[in-house]
Amino acid sequence: MRFSLAALCVTPILGLCACSSHASRAAFCGDVNSASVQFAALQSQATPPLVQGAAKAMTHLADEAPSQVKSAVEVEATAYQEWAKTGSNAPLTGNAFSAADDQLSTWLHLNCKGH
């Protein structure tokens, strides 16, 4: 199953994300890096508090996302919110979520530099 935010932020791209140049990009990359701990915890146990925390983190990321990936992050945030509300991670398995995750992962790879 795909939990996302670019494979729950445990990919090398997100593991140590730091952006250079534009301030909003840097802030977004930093926020993604900070959220990666919450998302990584979902792989070992998807308890309601962890899912709710991930939904909250995704909502924050959607609010802060650069325009190039804002809609993709919003799709992911909506899926996490639905998971938190219903207890079913089914929204994370659909084509729209997968496409959004691929778009976000590509953007992060191109715009965030790993250390």
GROMACS elastic network, one bead per residue, 0.5 to 0.9 nm:
[ bonds ]
;  ai    aj funct       b0    kb
    1    92     6  0.80458   500
    1    93     6  0.67998   500
    2     7     6  0.66949   500
    2     8     6  0.83277   500
    2    92     6  0.64994   500
    2    93     6  0.63765   500
    2    98     6  0.78536   500
    3     6     6  0.82269   500
    3     7     6  0.61279   500
    3     8     6  0.58966   500
    3    39     6  0.80922   500
    3    42     6  0.79268   500
    3    43     6  0.78600   500
    3    89     6  0.83090   500
    3    92     6  0.61687   500
    3    93     6  0.80489   500
    4     9     6  0.74054   500
    4    39     6  0.82587   500
    4    76     6  0.80141   500
    4    92     6  0.75824   500
    4    97     6  0.83639   500
    4    98     6  0.79772   500
    4   101     6  0.61569   500
    4   102     6  0.89672   500
    5     9     6  0.59066   500
    5    32     6  0.84104   500
    5    36     6  0.83980   500
    5    39     6  0.78499   500
    5    58     6  0.83989   500
    5    73     6  0.81873   500
    5    76     6  0.73705   500
    5   100     6  0.89628   500
    5   101     6  0.60041   500
    5   102     6  0.89324   500
    5   104     6  0.73895   500
    5   105     6  0.74182   500
    6     9     6  0.54961   500
    6    10     6  0.78073   500
    6    11     6  0.70754   500
    6    13     6  0.85743   500
    6    14     6  0.76288   500
    6   101     6  0.57018   500
    6   102     6  0.70670   500
    6   103     6  0.89883   500
    6   104     6  0.67897   500
    6   106     6  0.87192   500
    6   108     6  0.85866   500
    7    10     6  0.62001   500
    7    11     6  0.63500   500
    7    39     6  0.87442   500
    7    40     6  0.87819   500
    7   101     6  0.80776   500
    7   105     6  0.84090   500
    8    11     6  0.75113   500
    8    14     6  0.86438   500
    8    36     6  0.65124   500
    8    37     6  0.86793   500
    8    38     6  0.85665   500
    8    40     6  0.55852   500
    8    41     6  0.87929   500
    8    42     6  0.80021   500
    8    43     6  0.79351   500
    9    12     6  0.79710   500
    9    13     6  0.77429   500
    9    15     6  0.61044   500
    9    32     6  0.76207   500
    9    33     6  0.74341   500
    9    35     6  0.79388   500
    9    37     6  0.78875   500
    9    39     6  0.66373   500
    9    40     6  0.67210   500
   10    13     6  0.79690   500
   10    14     6  0.62768   500
   10    15     6  0.54922   500
   10    36     6  0.68953   500
   10    37     6  0.85478   500
   10    39     6  0.82353   500
   10    40     6  0.63814   500
   11    14     6  0.55578   500
   11    15     6  0.59194   500
   12    16     6  0.70001   500
   12    17     6  0.84951   500
   12   114     6  0.74528   500
   13    16     6  0.68132   500
   13    17     6  0.64437   500
   13   105     6  0.81576   500
   13   108     6  0.71040   500
   13   109     6  0.59612   500
   13   112     6  0.76223   500
   13   113     6  0.76197   500
   13   114     6  0.60770   500
   14    18     6  0.86013   500
   14    29     6  0.82746   500
   14    32     6  0.71963   500
   14    33     6  0.61175   500
   14    36     6  0.73552   500
   14   105     6  0.86900   500
   14   108     6  0.75690   500
   14   109     6  0.82649   500
   14   112     6  0.82454   500
   14   114     6  0.74115   500
   15    33     6  0.65879   500
   15    36     6  0.71979   500
   15   114     6  0.76289   500
   15   115     6  0.89939   500
   16    30     6  0.89562   500
   16    33     6  0.64516   500
   16   113     6  0.81174   500
   16   114     6  0.52352   500
   16   115     6  0.59114   500
   17    29     6  0.57980   500
   17    30     6  0.64626   500
   17    32     6  0.73716   500
   17    33     6  0.54787   500
   17   108     6  0.83400   500
   17   112     6  0.58813   500
   17   113     6  0.60984   500
   17   114     6  0.51182   500
   17   115     6  0.72702   500
   18    26     6  0.64451   500
   18    27     6  0.86290   500
   18    28     6  0.89988   500
   18    29     6  0.56273   500
   18    30     6  0.59337   500
   18    33     6  0.77146   500
   18   111     6  0.89809   500
   18   112     6  0.55500   500
   18   113     6  0.55037   500
   18   114     6  0.61575   500
   18   115     6  0.74715   500
   19    22     6  0.81163   500
   19    23     6  0.85506   500
   19    25     6  0.63843   500
   19    27     6  0.79108   500
   19    28     6  0.83387   500
   19    29     6  0.58418   500
   19    30     6  0.75047   500
   19   111     6  0.65250   500
   19   113     6  0.55043   500
   19   114     6  0.81216   500
   20    23     6  0.78461   500
   20    25     6  0.76287   500
   20    26     6  0.59852   500
   20   111     6  0.80495   500
   20   112     6  0.71566   500
   20   113     6  0.73424   500
   21    24     6  0.88913   500
   21    25     6  0.74802   500
   21    26     6  0.70885   500
   22    25     6  0.54090   500
   22    26     6  0.63156   500
   22    27     6  0.87849   500
   23    27     6  0.60887   500
   23    28     6  0.85279   500
   24    28     6  0.60340   500
   24    29     6  0.84936   500
   24    64     6  0.77854   500
   24    65     6  0.80696   500
   24    66     6  0.69028   500
   25    28     6  0.50652   500
   25    29     6  0.60592   500
   25    30     6  0.84437   500
   25    65     6  0.80029   500
   25    66     6  0.66063   500
   25   111     6  0.75956   500
   25   112     6  0.80286   500
   26    29     6  0.51531   500
   26    30     6  0.60695   500
   26    31     6  0.85296   500
   26   111     6  0.89786   500
   26   112     6  0.78282   500
   27    30     6  0.50484   500
   27    31     6  0.60802   500
   27    32     6  0.86060   500
   27    64     6  0.80528   500
   28    32     6  0.61476   500
   28    33     6  0.85558   500
   28    61     6  0.70962   500
   28    64     6  0.62590   500
   28    65     6  0.61206   500
   28    66     6  0.74444   500
   29    32     6  0.50617   500
   29    33     6  0.61922   500
   29    34     6  0.86348   500
   29   108     6  0.75604   500
   29   111     6  0.84167   500
   29   112     6  0.63632   500
   30    33     6  0.50141   500
   30    34     6  0.61630   500
   30    35     6  0.86224   500
   31    34     6  0.50076   500
   31    35     6  0.61208   500
   31    36     6  0.85641   500
   31    57     6  0.87185   500
   31    60     6  0.85883   500
   31    61     6  0.69424   500
   31    64     6  0.85529   500
   32    35     6  0.51322   500
   32    36     6  0.61524   500
   32    57     6  0.88016   500
   32    61     6  0.72228   500
   33    36     6  0.51895   500
   33    37     6  0.77861   500
   34    37     6  0.65356   500
   34    38     6  0.81125   500
   35    38     6  0.54199   500
   35    39     6  0.64651   500
   35    40     6  0.87248   500
   35    54     6  0.77746   500
   35    57     6  0.63104   500
   35    58     6  0.82540   500
   35    61     6  0.87714   500
   36    39     6  0.50802   500
   36    40     6  0.59497   500
   36    41     6  0.86225   500
   37    40     6  0.51657   500
   37    41     6  0.64070   500
   38    41     6  0.54002   500
   38    42     6  0.70185   500
   38    50     6  0.69993   500
   38    51     6  0.87527   500
   38    53     6  0.70319   500
   38    54     6  0.61353   500
   38    57     6  0.81558   500
   39    42     6  0.53700   500
   39    43     6  0.74390   500
   39    50     6  0.81571   500
   39    51     6  0.85507   500
   39    53     6  0.87236   500
   39    54     6  0.61722   500
   39    57     6  0.89368   500
   40    43     6  0.56706   500
   40    44     6  0.77073   500
   41    44     6  0.57407   500
   41    45     6  0.64328   500
   41    46     6  0.75180   500
   41    50     6  0.73383   500
   42    45     6  0.51115   500
   42    47     6  0.76456   500
   42    50     6  0.65937   500
   42    51     6  0.71762   500
   42    54     6  0.83377   500
   43    46     6  0.68845   500
   45    50     6  0.80574   500
   46    49     6  0.82049   500
   46    50     6  0.61221   500
   46    51     6  0.61288   500
   47    50     6  0.52849   500
   47    51     6  0.61988   500
   47    52     6  0.85915   500
   48    51     6  0.50696   500
   48    52     6  0.60176   500
   48    53     6  0.84876   500
   48    84     6  0.67821   500
   48    87     6  0.73013   500
   49    52     6  0.50529   500
   49    53     6  0.60774   500
   49    54     6  0.85817   500
   49    84     6  0.85268   500
   50    54     6  0.61292   500
   50    55     6  0.85680   500
   50    84     6  0.89431   500
   51    54     6  0.50347   500
   51    55     6  0.61414   500
   51    56     6  0.86087   500
   51    80     6  0.73101   500
   51    81     6  0.84681   500
   51    83     6  0.71803   500
   51    84     6  0.55521   500
   51    87     6  0.84326   500
   52    55     6  0.50151   500
   52    56     6  0.61904   500
   52    57     6  0.85884   500
   52    80     6  0.79650   500
   52    81     6  0.74812   500
   52    83     6  0.82829   500
   52    84     6  0.51820   500
   52    85     6  0.82714   500
   53    56     6  0.50731   500
   53    57     6  0.61283   500
   53    58     6  0.85840   500
   53    84     6  0.87055   500
   54    58     6  0.60671   500
   54    59     6  0.85218   500
   54    77     6  0.87298   500
   54    80     6  0.68891   500
   54    81     6  0.84755   500
   54    84     6  0.85031   500
   55    58     6  0.51157   500
   55    59     6  0.61631   500
   55    60     6  0.86651   500
   55    76     6  0.89362   500
   55    77     6  0.62372   500
   55    78     6  0.80293   500
   55    79     6  0.81932   500
   55    81     6  0.50195   500
   55    82     6  0.84036   500
   55    83     6  0.79906   500
   55    84     6  0.66054   500
   56    59     6  0.50929   500
   56    60     6  0.63067   500
   56    61     6  0.86753   500
   56    77     6  0.81412   500
   56    80     6  0.83810   500
   56    81     6  0.77046   500
   57    60     6  0.50987   500
   57    61     6  0.61917   500
   57    62     6  0.86190   500
   57    77     6  0.82399   500
   58    62     6  0.60348   500
   58    63     6  0.85636   500
   58    73     6  0.73016   500
   58    74     6  0.79239   500
   58    76     6  0.70489   500
   58    78     6  0.83073   500
   58    80     6  0.72044   500
   58    81     6  0.83673   500
   59    62     6  0.50456   500
   59    63     6  0.63132   500
   59    64     6  0.87671   500
   59    73     6  0.83475   500
   59    74     6  0.74337   500
   59    76     6  0.87298   500
   59    77     6  0.52811   500
   59    78     6  0.78705   500
   59    80     6  0.86199   500
   59    81     6  0.80767   500
   60    63     6  0.51208   500
   60    64     6  0.63502   500
   60    65     6  0.85632   500
   60    77     6  0.85741   500
   61    64     6  0.50375   500
   61    65     6  0.56920   500
   61    70     6  0.86985   500
   61    73     6  0.69637   500
   61    74     6  0.83385   500
   61    77     6  0.80023   500
   62    65     6  0.51944   500
   62    66     6  0.87241   500
   62    69     6  0.88230   500
   62    70     6  0.60897   500
   62    71     6  0.79362   500
   62    72     6  0.84228   500
   62    73     6  0.51342   500
   62    74     6  0.51580   500
   62    75     6  0.86954   500
   62    76     6  0.83821   500
   62    77     6  0.65911   500
   63    66     6  0.89268   500
   63    70     6  0.79309   500
   63    73     6  0.87849   500
   63    74     6  0.82288   500
   64    70     6  0.80324   500
   65    68     6  0.80248   500
   65    69     6  0.63669   500
   65    71     6  0.86055   500
   65    73     6  0.69900   500
   65    74     6  0.87234   500
   66    69     6  0.58437   500
   66    70     6  0.57164   500
   67    71     6  0.77237   500
   68    71     6  0.78545   500
   68    72     6  0.86162   500
   68   107     6  0.80612   500
   69    72     6  0.52424   500
   69    73     6  0.62294   500
   69    74     6  0.85766   500
   69   100     6  0.84477   500
   69   103     6  0.72007   500
   69   104     6  0.61241   500
   69   107     6  0.72199   500
   70    73     6  0.52315   500
   70    74     6  0.60934   500
   70    75     6  0.87065   500
   70   104     6  0.89158   500
   71    75     6  0.62473   500
   71    76     6  0.87386   500
   71   100     6  0.78900   500
   72    75     6  0.51653   500
   72    76     6  0.64579   500
   72    77     6  0.86850   500
   72    96     6  0.88906   500
   72    97     6  0.80849   500
   72    99     6  0.79669   500
   72   101     6  0.68902   500
   72   102     6  0.88115   500
   72   103     6  0.67186   500
   72   104     6  0.63763   500
   73    76     6  0.50398   500
   73    77     6  0.60142   500
   73    78     6  0.85403   500
   73   100     6  0.69308   500
   73   101     6  0.78404   500
   73   104     6  0.70585   500
   74    78     6  0.60560   500
   74    79     6  0.85425   500
   74   100     6  0.86938   500
   75    78     6  0.52502   500
   75    79     6  0.63429   500
   75    80     6  0.88270   500
   75    96     6  0.74294   500
   75    97     6  0.63580   500
   75   100     6  0.65344   500
   75   101     6  0.87476   500
   76    79     6  0.50842   500
   76    80     6  0.62778   500
   76    81     6  0.86056   500
   76    91     6  0.87995   500
   76    92     6  0.77321   500
   76    96     6  0.88167   500
   76    97     6  0.60328   500
   76    98     6  0.89007   500
   76   100     6  0.68326   500
   76   101     6  0.72368   500
   77    80     6  0.51544   500
   77    81     6  0.60881   500
   77    82     6  0.85618   500
   78    81     6  0.50357   500
   78    82     6  0.61329   500
   78    83     6  0.85916   500
   78    91     6  0.84645   500
   79    82     6  0.51208   500
   79    83     6  0.62144   500
   79    84     6  0.86791   500
   79    89     6  0.80018   500
   79    90     6  0.83718   500
   79    91     6  0.50119   500
   79    92     6  0.59469   500
   79    97     6  0.73440   500
   80    84     6  0.61471   500
   80    85     6  0.85506   500
   80    89     6  0.77784   500
   80    91     6  0.74802   500
   80    92     6  0.73763   500
   81    84     6  0.50670   500
   81    85     6  0.61477   500
   81    86     6  0.86525   500
   82    85     6  0.50011   500
   82    86     6  0.60006   500
   82    87     6  0.78587   500
   82    88     6  0.77958   500
   82    89     6  0.79786   500
   82    90     6  0.88799   500
   82    91     6  0.69721   500
   83    86     6  0.53343   500
   83    87     6  0.51210   500
   83    88     6  0.51142   500
   83    89     6  0.50378   500
   83    90     6  0.73652   500
   83    91     6  0.67874   500
   83    92     6  0.80567   500
   84    87     6  0.55813   500
   84    88     6  0.77268   500
   84    89     6  0.83531   500
   85    88     6  0.82234   500
   86    89     6  0.82483   500
   88    91     6  0.75570   500
   89    92     6  0.56007   500
   89    93     6  0.73351   500
   90    93     6  0.53784   500
   90    94     6  0.72446   500
   91    94     6  0.59435   500
   91    96     6  0.89360   500
   91    97     6  0.72300   500
   92    95     6  0.86884   500
   92    96     6  0.87674   500
   92    97     6  0.58310   500
   92    98     6  0.75366   500
   93    96     6  0.85618   500
   93    97     6  0.67307   500
   93    98     6  0.70484   500
   94    97     6  0.54412   500
   94    98     6  0.63116   500
   94    99     6  0.87397   500
   95    98     6  0.50125   500
   95    99     6  0.60477   500
   95   100     6  0.84962   500
   96    99     6  0.51801   500
   96   100     6  0.61241   500
   96   101     6  0.85367   500
   97   100     6  0.50820   500
   97   101     6  0.60438   500
   97   102     6  0.85630   500
   98   101     6  0.50734   500
   98   102     6  0.61593   500
   98   103     6  0.86354   500
   99   102     6  0.51015   500
   99   103     6  0.62156   500
   99   104     6  0.86426   500
  100   103     6  0.51001   500
  100   104     6  0.61476   500
  100   105     6  0.85059   500
  101   104     6  0.50957   500
  101   105     6  0.59719   500
  101   106     6  0.85186   500
  102   105     6  0.50934   500
  102   106     6  0.61543   500
  102   107     6  0.86139   500
  103   106     6  0.52428   500
  103   107     6  0.62399   500
  103   108     6  0.86701   500
  104   107     6  0.50821   500
  104   108     6  0.60979   500
  104   109     6  0.85190   500
  105   108     6  0.51620   500
  105   109     6  0.61369   500
  105   110     6  0.86940   500
  106   109     6  0.50778   500
  106   110     6  0.62622   500
  106   111     6  0.85754   500
  107   110     6  0.51636   500
  107   111     6  0.59170   500
  107   112     6  0.80280   500
  108   111     6  0.51551   500
  108   112     6  0.52719   500
  108   113     6  0.83557   500
  109   112     6  0.58408   500
  109   113     6  0.73969   500
  109   114     6  0.87586   500
  110   113     6  0.78670   500
